[in-house]
Amino acid sequence: MQMKLKILLGAAGVFCATQAAAQVTFYEDEGFRGRFLTTEGTVWDLAQYGFSGRAESVVVSGGRWEACEQPRFQGPCVILAPGSYDSLGRLGVGQQISSVRPADPVPPPAG
């Protein structure tokens, strides 16, 4: 019983550490230039930061993120995996992102 508790606590710690490190930065211009907005959590409406419909590039520094065209995660959405995206237009969402939140982690493969 004690071993199961240790495993659960260890898994919870890894999950929390991963979530704490999750971060996304949107840039106003392609190529990671111009004004930027960084968040580590849910933003229901980027307009509150003057950034709705302005993002042209993004860097995802951990975790997966769901970015949607409308506030409150309405409209078409895309999942952004860790990495650098120098042009959101190539993903079909340039200057259209209005809300962002951490996406569910990818479940491990069955088997």
N, C-alpha and C positions, 0 to 999 in steps of 0.2 A: 504493500500500500504506500509506504514512504517513497519508494522508487517512482511510482506513478505520479505522485505529487511533485517530486523534483523535476520530472520530465515536463509536466504541465507548466510549472513555474519557469523553467528554462525556455520553453517554447513561447510563453507569454512575454518574456523579456526580450527575446529576439524580435518578435512582432512589434513590440513597443519601440525598440531601438530603430527598426526599419522605418516605422511610421514617423518617428521624430526626425529622421534624416531626410524624409521626403520633402522635396522642394521644387517649385517650378518658377521660372522667370520669363516673363513675356517682354518683348522689345517692340518699340513703336515702328522700327524700320527693319527691312530685310538685312540679313548679315549681322544681327545682334547689335544694331546701332540705335541711337536715339534714346528717348526716355524708356525706362523699364519699370516693371512691377514684379516683385517677388512675393510669393506666398508659400506657406507651409500648411495651409488648411483651406477649407471651403470658402469660396467667395460667390455668394448668390447673385451678385450683380456688379460687374466691373465698373459700371457707371459711377458708383460711389467713390471710386478712386480716379475718375476721369479717364478710364482706360477702356471703356466699352467700345467695341468696333475699331480698335486701334492696333491690335497686335499683328505684327508681320513676321516675327520670328520668335523662337522659344528654346529654352534650355531646360530639360528635365533632369534634375540632379537627384534622382532617387524616387522610387515608387512609380506607379502608373497613375496618370491623371485623365479625367474625363473633362473635355472642354466642349461647351455647347454654344450654339449661335444666339440663343435667347437667354435672358435672365431666368433664374430659378430652374436651370437645366432643361429648358424647353427647346424645341426645334432640333435640327440635326446635331449630333454630337460625334466627336472622335475621341479615341483613346490614344494618349501620348505615352509611349514607353520611354524609359531613360535614354537620353541622347540629346543631340543638338539638331534643331530644325531651322536652317537658315532662311527658309521661305515657307510660311504656312499656306501660301497660295497653291503650292504644289500638292498640299493635302486637301485642297478645296475649301479651306476655311479662313483664308487670309482676310483680315480686317472684319471678321464676323463674330469673333468670340466675345461672349457677354457673361459667361459664368464658367467656373472651374471648380473641381473637387477631386480629392483622391479617389481613384477607382479601386474596386475590390482587387485584392492580390490575385494573381493567377493561381488557380488551384493546381496541386501536384497531379501528374498523370495517374490515372487509375491503373492498378495492377500490382 
